Amino acid sequence: MSSNRLSKGFITYQFNDTQYEFRNDLSKYLSNNLSIAYRLLCKAINIVVYLILLSLGVAGCSEQPTPYRPPTIAVQAIRPVSATTTATATIQPVETPLPSSTPTCTNSLTYLEDLSLPDGTIVRPGESLDKRWLVENSGTCNWGENYRFKFISGAELNAPIEQALYPARSGAKATLRTLFTAPSEAGIYQSAWQAFDPRGQPFGDPVYIQVTVDAGKP
């Protein structure tokens, strides 16, 4: 019985040693394989990184660098700033008065008397008649060379129908004189005359010559 125990103990011990050796060999095997796998993995990683870097370097060399272009600044149209509107007083146009048709002075003539050939004088046919009137410049204007003495109605009696008015200052008396010729036929003849200002407007009292032509007068 002791021999069986010894044999069992030996077998058990031997078996235990075998398991121990097997485990020891397995750990060594695994350790060696893991070390080899680790080194292979490291090499593989290094190769992959190298290839990546190499591809990046080749791509960088083959591509031309893009030239730098400064950003374009969009220029906006600047609208002129209108001046601030300020309230201004409305200027009313000043109306320039037109020249008045009324002169600064007034024209007037007052008949005083006949100095020759009073009305109803009998004359021969074709006789020369020297008629004179005494008048007064009763206006405020002086009669100048532009004032006229004109025929206005009746018989012309062969006299110029327009003559110069005798120059006279305001308030002065003047003698108007006109030469007539009696008609060749008998009858009563009258001729009216009046003064005119430089604008052609008549003014004052009209004056007359009235004669009777008598064919039988010696």
Backbone bond lengths (Angstrom), bond angles and torsions (degrees), N, CA, C in turn:
res aa  C-N    CA-C-N  psi(-1)  N-CA   C-N-CA  omega(-1)  CA-C   N-CA-C  phi
1 M - - - 1.441 - - 1.486 110.21 -
2 S 1.168 119.85 -38.57 1.463 124.05 176.55 1.492 110.68 -65.41
3 S 1.374 114.78 -34.09 1.465 116.25 178.97 1.519 110.81 -69.67
4 N 1.316 116.08 -35.86 1.484 117.18 176.85 1.506 112.05 -65.34
5 R 1.264 117.12 -40.64 1.458 120.69 178.77 1.489 110.48 -63.43
6 L 1.373 113.25 -39.13 1.451 115.69 179.56 1.501 111.15 -66.52
7 S 1.350 114.14 -41.00 1.457 116.74 179.68 1.501 110.14 -65.96
8 K 1.316 119.17 -40.65 1.452 121.51 178.34 1.510 111.13 -64.86
9 G 1.302 113.04 -38.60 1.458 115.37 178.72 1.498 111.78 -67.07
10 F 1.301 117.86 -35.97 1.454 121.53 178.67 1.509 110.62 -67.39
11 I 1.339 114.37 -42.75 1.464 118.01 -179.04 1.505 110.06 -65.07
12 T 1.308 112.83 -41.67 1.466 116.59 179.58 1.499 111.06 -64.26
13 Y 1.230 117.44 -39.82 1.442 121.41 179.59 1.497 110.28 -67.81
14 Q 1.321 112.89 -42.76 1.468 116.13 179.80 1.515 110.31 -64.83
15 F 1.296 116.11 -39.65 1.458 118.96 178.97 1.505 111.31 -65.39
16 N 1.337 113.48 -39.65 1.468 117.03 178.23 1.509 110.88 -64.38
17 D 1.286 117.63 -37.49 1.468 119.56 178.11 1.510 110.81 -66.04
18 T 1.307 114.73 -38.13 1.475 117.67 -179.95 1.510 110.08 -64.57
19 Q 1.359 115.93 -44.44 1.467 118.06 177.32 1.510 111.05 -61.02
20 Y 1.268 117.40 -38.32 1.458 120.55 -179.41 1.492 110.55 -65.87
21 E 1.353 115.94 -44.15 1.463 118.43 179.04 1.511 111.22 -64.72
22 F 1.356 115.13 -39.65 1.470 118.28 179.97 1.525 111.08 -62.71
23 R 1.310 114.73 -42.60 1.467 117.94 179.32 1.508 110.70 -66.44
24 N 1.291 114.84 -37.96 1.463 118.12 -179.16 1.517 109.76 -67.02
25 D 1.307 116.47 -41.89 1.476 119.25 179.17 1.513 111.17 -67.21
26 L 1.348 116.00 -36.87 1.467 119.40 -179.76 1.503 111.30 -66.45
27 S 1.322 115.30 -39.69 1.481 117.52 179.44 1.502 111.20 -67.59
28 K 1.329 115.19 -38.00 1.465 117.57 177.89 1.530 110.15 -65.08
29 Y 1.359 114.22 -40.90 1.459 118.01 -179.02 1.515 110.62 -63.12
30 L 1.320 113.80 -45.68 1.452 117.30 -179.29 1.514 111.76 -65.84
31 S 1.330 115.26 -38.96 1.456 119.01 -179.99 1.510 110.42 -64.08
32 N 1.326 115.91 -42.31 1.470 118.12 179.90 1.524 111.34 -66.54
33 N 1.347 114.72 -42.64 1.474 117.55 -179.69 1.521 112.06 -65.06
34 L 1.350 115.85 -40.62 1.465 118.65 178.46 1.515 111.19 -64.13
35 S 1.300 116.63 -38.26 1.458 119.85 178.85 1.520 110.58 -64.70
36 I 1.327 114.32 -42.03 1.467 118.42 179.30 1.526 109.82 -65.77
37 A 1.354 115.66 -43.37 1.467 119.15 -179.84 1.524 111.11 -63.74
38 Y 1.306 116.78 -38.69 1.467 120.33 179.39 1.513 111.01 -63.60
39 R 1.403 113.49 -43.64 1.467 115.35 -179.57 1.524 110.79 -66.24
40 L 1.333 116.32 -38.29 1.464 119.27 177.88 1.527 111.24 -64.32
41 L 1.355 115.53 -40.93 1.450 119.32 179.11 1.519 111.08 -63.73
42 C 1.328 117.72 -41.81 1.464 120.87 178.49 1.513 111.32 -62.48
43 K 1.349 115.16 -42.17 1.465 118.18 178.97 1.538 110.34 -64.17
44 A 1.338 114.40 -42.14 1.466 117.51 -179.72 1.531 111.22 -61.85
45 I 1.350 115.69 -41.72 1.461 119.52 178.88 1.517 110.21 -63.50
46 N 1.323 116.36 -42.72 1.476 119.93 179.26 1.519 111.20 -61.92
47 I 1.329 115.20 -39.80 1.473 118.64 -179.47 1.528 109.99 -66.04
48 V 1.334 115.70 -44.02 1.475 119.08 -179.33 1.520 110.69 -62.17
49 V 1.345 116.84 -43.96 1.466 119.86 179.43 1.514 110.57 -63.20
50 Y 1.347 116.57 -40.36 1.461 120.72 -179.99 1.515 110.64 -62.92
51 L 1.365 115.15 -44.20 1.466 118.91 -179.95 1.526 110.79 -63.11
52 I 1.330 116.39 -39.81 1.483 119.13 179.03 1.513 110.91 -63.23
53 L 1.329 115.69 -47.54 1.459 119.06 179.12 1.509 111.70 -62.30
54 L 1.373 115.29 -39.01 1.455 118.64 179.93 1.526 110.57 -64.37
55 S 1.336 117.30 -42.79 1.463 119.78 179.72 1.530 111.27 -64.98
56 L 1.320 116.74 -38.10 1.466 119.29 177.14 1.510 112.01 -64.69
57 G 1.336 116.24 -40.15 1.459 119.94 179.24 1.508 112.08 -65.35
58 V 1.358 116.44 -42.20 1.468 119.78 179.57 1.532 110.40 -65.15
59 A 1.353 115.07 -41.81 1.475 117.83 178.87 1.512 111.31 -64.15
60 G 1.333 117.13 -37.53 1.471 120.27 178.87 1.513 112.25 -66.44
61 C 1.333 116.61 -34.90 1.472 119.70 -179.88 1.525 111.24 -74.90
62 S 1.358 116.52 -36.31 1.457 118.87 -175.34 1.522 112.11 -75.27
63 E 1.323 118.94 -32.70 1.456 121.20 -178.38 1.519 110.94 -82.69
64 Q 1.329 114.85 133.10 1.456 120.14 176.23 1.521 109.03 -75.17
65 P 1.306 116.27 138.90 1.479 118.09 178.96 1.533 110.67 -67.55
66 T 1.272 114.89 134.55 1.476 120.70 178.22 1.513 109.15 -70.64
67 P 1.359 116.70 122.10 1.482 117.82 -179.75 1.511 110.82 -63.57
68 Y 1.289 113.66 146.12 1.472 119.22 -178.44 1.519 109.33 -76.93
69 R 1.275 114.32 126.16 1.456 120.25 177.01 1.515 108.54 -118.53
70 P 1.300 114.85 122.19 1.474 116.95 -179.86 1.517 109.42 -65.01
71 P 1.283 116.75 145.18 1.475 119.70 179.65 1.522 110.97 -61.53
72 T 1.334 112.96 137.22 1.473 118.80 179.09 1.514 109.58 -75.80
73 I 1.331 113.76 127.62 1.462 119.05 -179.54 1.522 107.89 -92.21
74 A 1.302 116.31 118.42 1.461 120.70 179.10 1.511 109.14 -71.62
75 V 1.327 113.38 116.66 1.468 118.71 -179.77 1.507 108.08 -87.58
76 Q 1.274 116.45 118.17 1.450 121.18 178.31 1.518 109.94 -89.29
77 A 1.319 113.62 139.21 1.469 118.10 178.00 1.509 109.63 -64.63
78 I 1.296 113.99 127.61 1.460 119.72 -178.75 1.505 108.13 -92.45
79 R 1.280 115.38 115.91 1.452 119.16 177.19 1.512 109.79 -77.91
80 P 1.333 115.08 137.06 1.474 116.86 178.83 1.515 110.36 -61.55
81 V 1.271 113.49 133.54 1.454 119.28 179.85 1.516 108.13 -78.21
82 S 1.300 114.54 117.48 1.462 118.05 -179.97 1.509 109.97 -70.45
83 A 1.311 112.84 141.75 1.459 117.78 179.55 1.512 109.84 -63.55
84 T 1.273 115.10 144.50 1.452 120.18 -179.99 1.512 109.31 -60.21
85 T 1.307 113.00 124.02 1.465 117.89 -178.53 1.508 109.45 -69.54
86 T 1.290 114.34 123.76 1.461 119.17 178.96 1.509 108.94 -110.64
87 A 1.265 114.27 144.89 1.460 119.07 -179.99 1.517 109.68 -67.79
88 T 1.309 114.96 124.19 1.471 119.81 179.60 1.518 108.44 -120.50
89 A 1.263 114.14 146.96 1.461 119.32 179.54 1.514 109.75 -72.94
90 T 1.310 116.30 133.19 1.465 121.18 178.58 1.514 109.67 -71.13
91 I 1.334 114.05 122.94 1.464 119.25 -178.47 1.515 108.19 -88.04
92 Q 1.277 115.63 116.88 1.446 119.98 178.20 1.525 109.71 -78.26
93 P 1.339 116.44 131.91 1.469 117.63 179.49 1.516 111.06 -62.24
94 V 1.308 113.54 136.50 1.464 119.46 178.99 1.509 108.31 -87.42
95 E 1.278 115.60 118.49 1.457 120.09 -179.41 1.528 109.61 -79.61
96 T 1.311 113.37 122.33 1.465 118.68 177.50 1.511 108.61 -81.33
97 P 1.296 117.05 120.34 1.469 118.20 -177.99 1.517 110.82 -63.46
98 L 1.315 114.72 133.84 1.461 119.69 177.51 1.526 109.62 -73.08
99 P 1.311 114.25 152.06 1.465 116.81 178.33 1.521 110.91 -56.76
100 S 1.260 115.61 129.69 1.455 120.48 -178.99 1.517 109.63 -72.21
101 S 1.347 113.53 140.44 1.461 117.36 177.55 1.520 111.46 -70.33
102 T 1.328 114.44 -17.72 1.458 118.46 179.04 1.519 109.68 -84.39
103 P 1.314 119.00 122.61 1.464 120.11 -178.66 1.520 110.23 -67.71
104 T 1.318 114.38 164.15 1.459 119.42 178.75 1.520 111.93 -70.16
105 C 1.334 116.49 -15.03 1.470 120.84 176.40 1.527 108.66 -127.07
106 T 1.274 116.28 167.55 1.472 120.65 -178.73 1.527 110.06 -113.79
107 N 1.323 114.10 144.85 1.460 120.74 178.10 1.527 109.85 -102.66
108 S 1.290 115.23 136.22 1.466 119.85 176.18 1.536 109.60 -156.79
109 L 1.332 115.30 149.63 1.474 121.80 177.71 1.523 107.21 -137.49
110 T 1.304 115.05 131.39 1.468 120.44 178.57 1.527 109.81 -116.76
111 Y 1.356 114.98 124.29 1.470 120.21 177.23 1.540 108.55 -73.75
112 L 1.360 116.02 134.60 1.468 121.03 179.97 1.541 111.27 -108.16
113 E 1.354 116.98 -54.95 1.470 119.44 -179.41 1.526 111.17 -168.78
114 D 1.361 114.72 163.79 1.463 120.18 173.46 1.518 108.09 -84.36
115 L 1.290 117.93 125.62 1.463 121.42 176.20 1.519 111.50 -88.05
116 S 1.310 118.21 -17.99 1.487 122.12 177.59 1.524 107.66 -151.82
117 L 1.365 113.34 158.36 1.461 120.77 175.80 1.531 112.08 47.49
118 P 1.327 117.00 67.16 1.466 118.10 175.91 1.518 110.72 -61.77
119 D 1.303 116.60 162.24 1.473 121.37 -176.55 1.541 110.10 -57.99
120 G 1.330 116.28 136.97 1.472 123.09 178.92 1.516 113.42 91.27
121 T 1.318 118.27 4.57 1.463 120.43 179.44 1.527 109.56 -62.87
122 I 1.378 116.08 135.02 1.459 120.98 179.62 1.523 108.66 -91.39
123 V 1.314 116.41 130.59 1.466 121.88 -176.53 1.525 108.60 -130.95
124 R 1.354 116.18 162.08 1.453 121.95 177.77 1.525 109.67 -85.34
125 P 1.306 119.41 156.17 1.463 121.36 176.46 1.527 110.68 -60.33
126 G 1.328 118.01 132.53 1.463 123.62 178.53 1.496 114.18 76.21
127 E 1.304 118.13 8.39 1.475 120.47 -178.18 1.537 109.77 -73.30
128 S 1.371 115.75 143.36 1.470 120.99 174.93 1.513 109.39 -76.88
129 L 1.339 115.40 134.31 1.452 121.64 -175.08 1.525 109.74 -120.83
130 D 1.339 116.46 119.02 1.472 121.22 179.62 1.543 107.08 -103.98
131 K 1.336 113.23 98.79 1.461 118.69 -175.68 1.525 109.98 -98.09
132 R 1.392 115.11 135.29 1.470 120.52 178.71 1.539 108.53 -135.31
133 W 1.361 113.62 136.83 1.477 121.05 176.89 1.530 108.98 -120.44
134 L 1.298 116.26 139.87 1.461 120.18 172.71 1.534 107.81 -97.50
135 V 1.312 114.63 122.58 1.472 120.42 -178.47 1.524 109.22 -131.22
136 E 1.328 114.83 170.76 1.464 121.04 177.74 1.537 109.61 -128.98
137 N 1.316 114.05 138.21 1.481 119.16 172.53 1.533 106.84 -79.13
138 S 1.323 115.30 93.15 1.465 120.33 -175.77 1.528 113.38 -92.07
139 G 1.317 116.70 6.76 1.472 120.43 177.21 1.515 111.60 -96.44
140 T 1.335 116.14 -173.32 1.479 121.46 179.25 1.525 112.12 -99.84
141 C 1.322 117.66 -6.28 1.465 120.94 179.03 1.524 109.94 -93.84
142 N 1.311 115.51 143.45 1.463 120.82 174.01 1.527 108.74 -83.95
143 W 1.324 116.73 137.70 1.455 119.69 178.66 1.527 108.86 -81.39
144 G 1.323 115.82 120.63 1.456 120.67 178.92 1.514 111.20 -109.56
145 E 1.331 115.27 -164.82 1.459 120.74 -176.15 1.525 112.55 -69.96
146 N 1.341 118.80 -15.78 1.463 121.24 179.81 1.526 112.63 -87.25
147 Y 1.314 118.16 -3.18 1.469 121.39 176.99 1.534 109.00 -85.06
148 R 1.351 113.86 140.26 1.455 118.37 -175.06 1.537 111.07 -124.33
149 F 1.358 114.17 158.88 1.469 123.82 177.51 1.525 106.09 -122.19
150 K 1.406 117.46 113.50 1.453 120.67 -168.11 1.529 111.92 -125.04
151 F 1.342 114.04 151.16 1.458 122.75 172.62 1.523 108.51 -72.13
152 I 1.366 116.99 135.00 1.465 119.37 -178.25 1.541 112.62 -122.20
153 S 1.315 118.47 -26.86 1.477 118.05 -179.86 1.531 110.37 -167.12
154 G 1.333 115.01 167.57 1.462 121.04 178.25 1.518 112.32 89.74
155 A 1.342 114.05 -146.66 1.458 121.50 -179.51 1.521 109.39 -97.79
156 E 1.316 115.57 135.89 1.469 119.71 -179.13 1.521 111.28 -70.91
157 L 1.294 117.52 -29.95 1.468 122.98 179.33 1.527 111.84 56.47
158 N 1.309 114.15 39.35 1.477 121.68 175.16 1.536 113.68 57.72
159 A 1.347 117.51 30.75 1.472 120.91 177.62 1.529 109.28 -106.76
160 P 1.355 118.21 151.42 1.475 119.36 173.74 1.530 109.32 -58.23
161 I 1.347 116.17 133.35 1.461 118.95 -174.38 1.532 113.09 -76.07
162 E 1.343 118.87 -8.07 1.470 121.66 177.79 1.519 108.84 -142.86
163 Q 1.322 115.95 132.69 1.464 121.73 -179.34 1.530 109.07 -139.50
164 A 1.315 114.92 169.25 1.466 119.54 176.23 1.516 109.21 -77.29
165 L 1.356 114.75 137.46 1.462 119.78 176.27 1.522 109.08 -78.25
166 Y 1.294 116.03 138.71 1.474 119.95 -177.22 1.529 109.41 -58.29
167 P 1.349 119.21 125.79 1.459 119.86 179.53 1.529 110.72 -61.59
168 A 1.318 115.50 133.63 1.469 119.40 179.55 1.525 108.70 -154.98
169 R 1.308 115.57 139.85 1.459 121.04 176.65 1.524 109.60 -80.11
170 S 1.293 115.11 162.48 1.454 120.25 179.74 1.542 110.17 -58.89
171 G 1.335 115.97 131.40 1.469 121.80 -179.98 1.510 115.00 85.66
172 A 1.362 116.93 -5.61 1.476 119.41 -177.93 1.520 110.38 -91.04
173 K 1.330 115.98 158.09 1.458 122.65 175.99 1.520 109.14 -94.85
174 A 1.326 115.20 150.87 1.462 119.75 -178.24 1.520 109.23 -144.94
175 T 1.334 114.95 155.54 1.470 121.36 177.85 1.527 108.21 -109.78
176 L 1.313 116.17 120.73 1.462 121.56 176.53 1.527 107.60 -94.30
177 R 1.322 116.78 130.88 1.464 121.65 -175.32 1.524 109.92 -131.04
178 T 1.339 115.95 132.96 1.466 121.48 177.21 1.533 108.37 -142.62
179 L 1.330 116.17 139.58 1.467 122.78 178.88 1.527 109.75 -97.45
180 F 1.339 115.95 123.44 1.465 121.73 179.28 1.535 109.51 -115.95
181 T 1.321 114.96 170.94 1.473 122.43 173.79 1.522 107.88 -131.98
182 A 1.332 115.16 125.91 1.466 119.18 -178.37 1.515 110.66 -66.29
183 P 1.310 118.28 142.99 1.470 120.99 177.67 1.526 111.29 -63.43
184 S 1.289 117.12 160.79 1.465 122.36 -178.46 1.518 112.03 -80.38
185 E 1.306 118.07 -18.51 1.447 122.03 -179.75 1.515 110.31 -99.79
186 A 1.306 115.12 146.40 1.462 120.82 -179.82 1.515 110.10 -68.32
187 G 1.316 116.11 149.46 1.454 120.29 179.04 1.508 111.80 153.14
188 I 1.314 115.36 175.26 1.476 121.72 176.25 1.526 108.31 -100.22
189 Y 1.331 114.18 128.29 1.474 119.88 -176.30 1.531 109.64 -126.91
190 Q 1.322 113.88 138.77 1.478 120.03 177.52 1.528 109.68 -133.02
191 S 1.341 115.66 141.27 1.474 121.77 179.03 1.531 108.28 -133.47
192 A 1.373 116.74 129.51 1.477 121.89 -178.15 1.521 109.90 -109.39
193 W 1.356 114.20 143.12 1.467 121.11 -177.43 1.534 109.35 -139.41
194 Q 1.371 113.82 155.96 1.462 117.98 -178.56 1.529 110.44 -151.39
195 A 1.334 114.67 158.28 1.473 121.67 179.07 1.541 110.17 -85.89
196 F 1.372 116.27 148.42 1.478 122.98 179.85 1.535 108.78 -132.66
197 D 1.348 115.53 141.47 1.469 120.06 179.36 1.528 110.20 -83.95
198 P 1.343 118.45 177.01 1.473 120.41 -178.47 1.517 114.03 -60.61
199 R 1.331 119.56 -21.62 1.461 121.77 178.58 1.525 112.43 -87.83
200 G 1.344 116.35 1.86 1.457 120.24 179.27 1.501 114.20 84.31
201 Q 1.338 117.30 15.81 1.460 120.64 179.26 1.532 109.99 -94.40
202 P 1.328 117.84 131.66 1.477 119.98 178.40 1.533 110.55 -73.42
203 F 1.302 116.65 151.17 1.467 119.80 177.41 1.540 108.52 -152.07
204 G 1.334 114.57 161.43 1.464 121.31 174.92 1.529 114.67 76.04
205 D 1.322 113.57 -175.21 1.475 120.60 -179.46 1.528 110.16 -76.52
206 P 1.344 117.33 134.45 1.468 118.12 170.79 1.549 109.43 -73.63
207 V 1.340 115.62 154.26 1.474 120.93 178.21 1.518 108.54 -120.86
208 Y 1.376 116.00 156.49 1.463 120.73 -173.24 1.534 110.70 -132.20
209 I 1.328 112.20 155.43 1.457 120.81 164.62 1.534 106.27 -123.52
210 Q 1.327 115.67 129.90 1.475 120.20 179.40 1.534 108.66 -133.29
211 V 1.312 115.70 119.76 1.457 121.27 -178.47 1.520 110.53 -132.10
212 T 1.349 113.78 159.17 1.466 119.22 175.60 1.529 107.91 -117.51
213 V 1.284 117.32 122.53 1.476 122.89 -179.62 1.534 107.17 -89.50
214 D 1.323 114.36 122.31 1.464 121.85 -179.18 1.515 108.58 -118.53
215 A 1.321 116.29 112.81 1.472 120.14 -176.76 1.527 111.10 -69.15
216 G 1.334 119.63 -21.75 1.449 120.71 -177.14 1.524 112.86 -95.00
217 K 1.332 117.88 3.18 1.467 120.19 178.44 1.520 109.94 -72.76
218 P 1.355 116.41 130.81 1.465 118.53 -179.38 1.542 112.19 -70.41
